[in-house]
Every structure is written in C-alpha cells, then in structure tokens.
C-alpha cells in the first residue's frame, strides 16, 4: 500500500508568492523521489480559473515512516505553501498505463488532464455497491489506460485496507469533458461515488518509474 497526499495552498494574497519561492526546492525533492521510485506521480492542482490550488502526490512507500519522511523533506509542506494536507492510504490499480512524461518532455502551458477525487458513500451498503460493479469499472478503464485516457487510477483505502474512494487522473482538460467521462463510469451509474471533486492539472516531466501494470 502507498499513500496519496492531497495538499491545498492557502487562498490569501501571499499564497502564490510562497509557492513560487519554494518551487525550485520542491522540484529538487520530487525529482529525487521519482528517480528512486518512491514518487509514482506528482502534479499540481488548479482552480477552474487556472490559479494554483495545491498538489496531488502519489507515494509508493511501504509504511507511515515513508510518508512522514516525504512530508519532512517537502518544502511545500515545511515552508507554509500547503495550508491543509490530507493523507490517504492508496493503491494504484495495475493497468497497462502509458509512460508518464520523462525529463526533456515539453511542459504544457495549460491544463491537459483532470484529477478526479471521488469518495464512496458512508452508508452500510457502500462497500457492496463498489464490489458489485468493480469488475465492470475495471473493464472500462483498462483500455483507457492503454490509450492514455487514464494516466493513473487507484483506490483510496481506510486504516483497515477497505476501499473508500478513488483517485483518477484523466486526459480531459476541463470540467465539462471530465464530467462527461465520469457520467458513463459504473462507479457513477452504480451509485458508488457519492462525493466528486475535480481539479485541472498538467504534468511536470520527472524521472518516473513505470506504474504498476505498465508494459
């Protein structure tokens, strides 16, 4: 099991300045963590208006000590860029993903993808609803990983290892196209995902290792 770090910047006037002041040190840390396989993906989160809102960092570390080491090393966490940090157990779904952008690849000037944060219901039937349609969901997303529509996806896990939500990074650059993609997913039509938040994003080229399931 790894971890997903969902971290959100402040909304005060100094927020962007703090981010830019720490950005080079942040990039140095995530380059090192990607190179040794501890960072599976790191992307910024934007508002619909294009303002930096935070970050999604997916860590491939075996335990809480690995998560704590990342947060201790991360300048965005230590220097007040991130004002609110959520950490979740996370398991990347093993799918035939395309390679993530490597050093030297161009950086897009506008969002190219959307981060989908989708939480399951909290009622007694939530787990059974997920399990009932999980096979259909996986059948849908496997070819999307192969064709690049799904850059990364996986399950949010509670302390007992039960699936309680999902995070997906999809090649849809705006909310309308992302919601159209979501509308056809069995986790939506089957009532699994009850709270969905969307953030535009783009990739920074890093020396990523192949994702689980990638060729």
C-alpha positions as CSV (number, residue, x, y, z in Angstrom):
1,X,0.0,0.0,0.0
2,X,1.2,3.5,-0.8
3,X,-0.2,6.9,0.0
4,X,-1.9,9.8,-1.7
5,X,-1.1,13.2,-0.4
6,X,-3.8,15.8,-1.2
7,X,-2.4,19.2,-0.2
8,X,-4.0,22.6,-0.6
9,X,-2.5,26.0,-0.8
10,X,-3.8,29.0,1.1
11,X,-6.2,31.4,-0.6
12,X,-4.6,34.6,0.8
13,X,-2.6,37.2,-1.2
14,X,0.7,35.7,-0.3
15,X,-0.1,32.1,-1.4
16,X,1.3,32.3,-4.9
17,X,4.4,34.0,-3.7
18,X,5.1,31.3,-1.2
19,X,4.6,28.6,-3.8
20,X,7.0,30.3,-6.3
21,X,9.6,30.9,-3.6
22,X,9.8,27.2,-2.7
23,X,9.2,25.8,-6.2
24,X,12.8,25.0,-7.2
25,X,13.4,23.2,-3.9
26,X,10.2,21.3,-4.3
27,X,11.2,20.2,-7.8
28,X,14.6,19.0,-6.5
29,X,12.9,16.8,-3.9
30,X,10.3,15.3,-6.2
31,X,12.9,14.6,-8.9
32,X,14.9,12.6,-6.4
33,X,11.8,10.8,-5.1
34,X,10.6,9.9,-8.6
35,X,14.1,8.7,-9.6
36,X,14.3,6.2,-6.8
37,X,10.7,5.0,-7.3
38,X,9.1,6.5,-4.1
39,X,7.1,9.1,-6.0
40,X,4.7,7.5,-8.5
41,X,3.2,10.8,-9.6
42,X,3.3,14.4,-8.5
43,X,1.0,17.0,-10.2
44,X,-0.3,20.5,-9.3
45,X,-4.0,21.1,-8.7
46,X,-5.5,24.2,-10.3
47,X,-8.8,26.0,-9.9
48,X,-11.1,26.4,-12.8
49,X,-9.7,29.9,-13.3
50,X,-6.1,28.4,-13.6
51,X,-4.8,29.5,-10.2
52,X,-2.6,27.0,-8.3
53,X,-4.7,25.4,-5.6
54,X,-2.5,22.6,-4.3
55,X,-0.9,19.3,-5.2
56,X,-1.5,15.6,-5.6
57,X,1.5,13.4,-4.7
58,X,1.2,9.7,-5.0
59,X,3.8,7.9,-3.0
60,X,5.0,4.3,-3.4
61,X,6.3,3.8,0.1
62,X,5.5,0.8,2.4
63,X,4.6,2.4,5.6
64,X,3.9,5.6,7.6
65,X,7.6,6.2,8.1
66,X,7.9,6.7,4.3
67,X,5.0,9.1,4.3
68,X,6.5,11.0,7.2
69,X,9.9,11.2,5.5
70,X,8.4,12.7,2.4
71,X,6.4,15.4,4.4
72,X,9.5,16.2,6.3
73,X,11.5,16.7,3.1
74,X,8.9,18.5,1.1
75,X,9.5,22.3,1.0
76,X,5.8,23.0,0.1
77,X,4.9,21.3,3.4
78,X,7.7,22.8,5.5
79,X,7.6,26.3,4.2
80,X,3.8,27.0,4.5
81,X,2.8,26.6,0.9
82,X,0.4,23.9,1.8
83,X,-2.0,25.1,4.4
84,X,-4.1,21.9,4.5
85,X,-2.8,18.4,3.9
86,X,-4.8,15.2,3.7
87,X,-3.1,11.8,3.5
88,X,-4.8,8.6,2.5
89,X,-3.8,5.0,2.1
90,X,-3.8,4.4,-1.7
91,X,-3.3,1.5,-4.0
92,X,-2.6,2.1,-7.7
93,X,-4.7,-0.1,-9.9
94,X,-2.3,-2.3,-12.0
95,X,-3.3,-1.4,-15.6
96,X,-1.5,-1.1,-18.9
97,X,-0.6,2.6,-18.4
98,X,1.4,4.6,-20.9
99,X,4.7,6.0,-19.6
100,X,4.5,9.3,-17.7
101,X,6.4,12.3,-19.1
102,X,10.1,12.0,-18.6
103,X,12.8,14.7,-18.3
104,X,13.1,16.6,-21.5
105,X,9.4,16.3,-22.5
106,X,7.7,19.7,-23.1
107,X,5.5,21.2,-20.3
108,X,2.1,22.2,-21.4
109,X,1.1,25.9,-20.9
110,X,-2.5,25.0,-19.9
111,X,-4.1,22.1,-18.2
112,X,-4.2,18.8,-20.1
113,X,-5.7,16.5,-17.5
114,X,-8.2,16.4,-14.7
115,X,-7.6,15.0,-11.2
116,X,-10.8,13.2,-10.1
117,X,-11.2,12.7,-6.3
118,X,-14.2,10.5,-5.7
119,X,-15.4,9.3,-2.3
120,X,-17.7,6.4,-1.8
121,X,-20.8,6.7,0.3
122,X,-20.6,6.2,4.1
123,X,-23.7,4.1,4.5
124,X,-23.8,0.4,5.3
125,X,-24.3,-0.6,1.6
126,X,-21.3,1.4,0.2
127,X,-18.8,-1.5,0.1
128,X,-21.2,-3.9,-1.5
129,X,-22.2,-1.3,-4.2
130,X,-18.5,-0.9,-5.1
131,X,-17.8,-4.6,-5.2
132,X,-20.9,-5.2,-7.3
133,X,-19.7,-3.0,-10.2
134,X,-15.9,-3.2,-9.7
135,X,-15.4,-5.7,-12.5
136,X,-17.3,-3.5,-14.9
137,X,-15.4,-0.5,-13.8
138,X,-12.1,-2.2,-14.4
139,X,-13.2,-3.5,-17.8
140,X,-13.9,0.1,-18.7
141,X,-10.7,1.7,-17.5
142,X,-8.2,-0.9,-18.7
143,X,-8.3,0.1,-22.4
144,X,-8.3,3.7,-21.3
145,X,-5.0,3.2,-19.5
146,X,-3.7,1.6,-22.7
147,X,-4.8,4.5,-24.9
148,X,-3.7,7.2,-22.5
149,X,-7.1,8.4,-21.4
150,X,-6.4,7.2,-17.8
151,X,-2.9,8.4,-16.8
152,X,-3.2,6.8,-13.3
153,X,-6.0,5.5,-11.2
154,X,-6.5,3.7,-7.9
155,X,-8.4,3.2,-4.7
156,X,-8.3,5.3,-1.5
157,X,-8.0,2.9,1.5
158,X,-9.0,3.3,5.1
159,X,-6.9,2.2,8.0
160,X,-8.2,-1.4,7.7
161,X,-7.4,-1.5,3.9
162,X,-11.0,-1.2,2.8
163,X,-11.7,0.8,-0.4
164,X,-13.5,4.0,0.4
165,X,-12.9,6.1,-2.7
166,X,-10.8,6.6,-5.8
167,X,-8.4,9.0,-7.4
168,X,-8.0,9.1,-11.2
169,X,-6.0,11.4,-13.5
170,X,-7.7,11.5,-16.8
171,X,-6.9,13.2,-20.2
172,X,-9.8,15.6,-20.0
173,X,-8.7,19.3,-19.8
174,X,-11.9,20.9,-18.5
175,X,-14.7,20.2,-16.1
176,X,-17.4,19.6,-18.8
177,X,-15.3,16.9,-20.6
178,X,-14.3,15.3,-17.3
179,X,-17.9,15.1,-16.1
180,X,-18.9,13.5,-19.4
181,X,-16.3,10.9,-18.9
182,X,-17.5,10.3,-15.3
183,X,-21.1,10.0,-16.3
184,X,-20.6,6.7,-18.1
185,X,-18.5,5.0,-15.4
186,X,-20.1,2.1,-13.5
187,X,-18.9,3.7,-10.2
188,X,-21.2,6.6,-11.0
189,X,-24.1,4.8,-12.6
190,X,-23.9,2.2,-9.8
191,X,-24.0,4.9,-7.0
192,X,-20.6,4.1,-5.7
193,X,-19.0,7.5,-5.9
194,X,-21.0,10.0,-3.8
195,X,-18.7,13.0,-3.5
196,X,-16.7,14.0,-6.5
197,X,-14.2,16.9,-6.7
198,X,-12.4,17.8,-9.9
199,X,-9.1,19.8,-10.4
200,X,-7.4,20.6,-13.7
201,X,-3.8,19.7,-13.9
202,X,-0.8,19.2,-16.1
203,X,2.4,17.1,-15.9
204,X,5.9,18.1,-14.9
205,X,8.4,15.7,-16.6
206,X,10.1,13.7,-13.9
207,X,12.2,10.5,-14.0
208,X,9.3,8.3,-13.1
209,X,9.5,4.6,-12.8
210,X,6.8,2.5,-14.7
211,X,3.5,2.4,-12.9
212,X,2.1,-1.0,-11.7
213,X,0.8,-2.9,-14.7
214,X,2.6,-0.7,-17.3
215,X,4.4,-2.5,-20.0
